Structure formats: structure tokens, C-alpha cells
Amino acid sequence: GCDVPEDGLYCLGSTWRRDPKLCRNVREASLEGWRYAASHPEEAVALLQKKADEAGYTVNRLLLWHMLQEILPSIFPEEGDAWVPGELSRRDYERTAAMMNKIFILPEEPPPYEIFVPSGEGSSQESSRGGEDGTRKEALSHAP
């Protein structure tokens, strides 16, 4: 309910520089898996239940169903939403970083947006859709 970007995929900067296509493919495969789960929720829940049983974990099927229904809107926007799946908005990131810094009084400034979004020739693509500043880049991120 705080309207903040949360989970993401991350890779080392060296991995991104060595093979950005692989990194993009991992992102696309992850999104495709979520699309499949959204289209086949019963199958997705059954698979999670099976894997949990095989691993010796006790899980509640109803809870798995509820969790899937809760997570999908954070992965895929509803009609009219301004964000794009798989992309991190500079505006959303900077607003969240400022809020976290204000609430938690961080010992250092939050890391800049560019640390979490590939930059440089051939490593990111600007989207024609964007936030107020018009800037969106791929959410596949890297750490230095």
C-alpha cells in the first residue's frame, strides 16, 4: 500500500558487461513464467504444492492461491497504470529512496538510480512510455 517498487532481478556489473543478452533473457524468462502463472493459476498453485511436498515443507494451498492473487498485480499493471512490467521508473525509484531516507534516516544517501539500471551503450533502452520525467529503463539491474 505504499506504492514503492519492491523486488527485482539483479546481476553483477561484470556479468552485465560480459553478457547483457543473457541478463535480458533471464528477465524475459522470469516475466514469461509469471505470465504463465497468471494464465494458469490452478496449475501454478498445484506445482508449488508439489514442490513444497517434495522438499518436505508444509504449505497451505489456499494461502498459496491468495499469495499468487496478491503478487500478480505488483508484476503486471492494470489497465491505465503508468508503469511497464520489467522496467524501473526513475521517478518511482527516487521517490522511494527519498521516502526511505526520511523515514529511516539512513546513514548515507541512497544509491543513485543508475546503480540499479544498466547504463552505457547497448545496455539499456529508453521506453516511449514513462513517468513524469519520461524516463524508464529496464528493471534488470546490476550491482557494481
N, C-alpha and C positions, 0 to 999 in steps of 0.2 A: 503493500500500500504506500510505499514511499516514492514510487516512480523512479527507481535507480537501476542502472544497468547492473546485472549481477554476474552470473557465471560466464565464462568464456573459454575458448581454446587458446593455449599459449604454447610457444616454442622458443627455443634459444635463438638469439640473433644469428649465431653461426649456422644453425640449421636452416633458418630462413634464407640467408645469403647463399648457402650451398644448394638448396633445392626448394625455391618458392612454389614450384608447381606441386610438389609433394604436399607441402603445407596446405595449399589451397584445396587439393584433393581430399585431405583429411577433413577439412571444414565441410566440403560439399558432401562427403560420405556421412558425416555426422548429421547434417541437415536432412539428407535423404532418409536416414534411419528414423529421425523424428517425424518426417512426413509420413513414412510408412506406419509408424505407431499411431499417428493421428488418424489415419485412414483405416487402421485395423486394430482398434483399442483392445478388443477381446483377445486377439492373438498376442498382442504385446504383453498384456497382463498375464496370460497363461504362460508365456515364455519366461517372464520374470519369476513367476511362481515356481516353474520347473527348475530354473537355475538356482533359486534360493533353496529348494528342496534338495537338489544335488549337492549343494555346498553345506547342507546341514543347518540352514537358517530357518527360523520360523517367521513367516510373513503372513499378513492378513490380506487376502485377496481384495476385500472391499477397500482397505486402505490403499493398496496399490492402484486400484481404479481411481480413487479420489485424488491421489497424488498425480497420476497421469493427467486427469482433467484440470488440475491446478497448474501444472507446469506448462502445458501446451500454449496457453495464451501469452506466456512470457517468451516463447520461442517464435510463435507466429502471430503477427499483428492482426487485429480485427480490421474489418473494412473501415477505411478512413483514418487509421492510425498513421502517424507521420514517420514511423521507423521502418527499417527494412531488415528482415531476418539476415543474420550473418554480418551485420555492419554495426560498428560502434560510432555513434554520433559524438562529435567533438563537444557539442553543446551539452549533451546529456552527461558525458564524462566530466567535463569541467564543473558543471552544476553539482554533481555528486561529490567530486573531490572537495569543492568549497564547503558543501554541507558537512561532510565528514570532518573536515578540518575545524569547522566552527563547533560542532557538537563534541568532538573528542579531543580537541586542542592537540593536534598531532605535534610531535617534537620537531618535525621537519615539514617543509612544504610537500604536498602530494606530488608524486611523479608527474611529469608533463604527459599530455595525451600521446605525443609522438613515441614515447617508450612502449606504449601498448599497441601501436598501429604501425605496420611496416611502412617505411618511407624510402625514398630514393627511386631511381629509375627502374621501372618494371616491377616494383614491389608492392604498389598499391594502385587502386583505380578509384578515381573520383566518381561518385554516383550522380546522376542527374537529379535524383531526389535527395533532399537534405533537410537539415534543421534550419533554424532562422539564419545561421551564417552560411547555409548552402553546402556545408562541408560534411561529408560522410566518407568513411574509408572502411576497408574490410575489417571485420572484427577478429579475424585470425590474427593473433597478436604474438609478439615475441618479447623475450626478456634479453637485455644486453648481455 
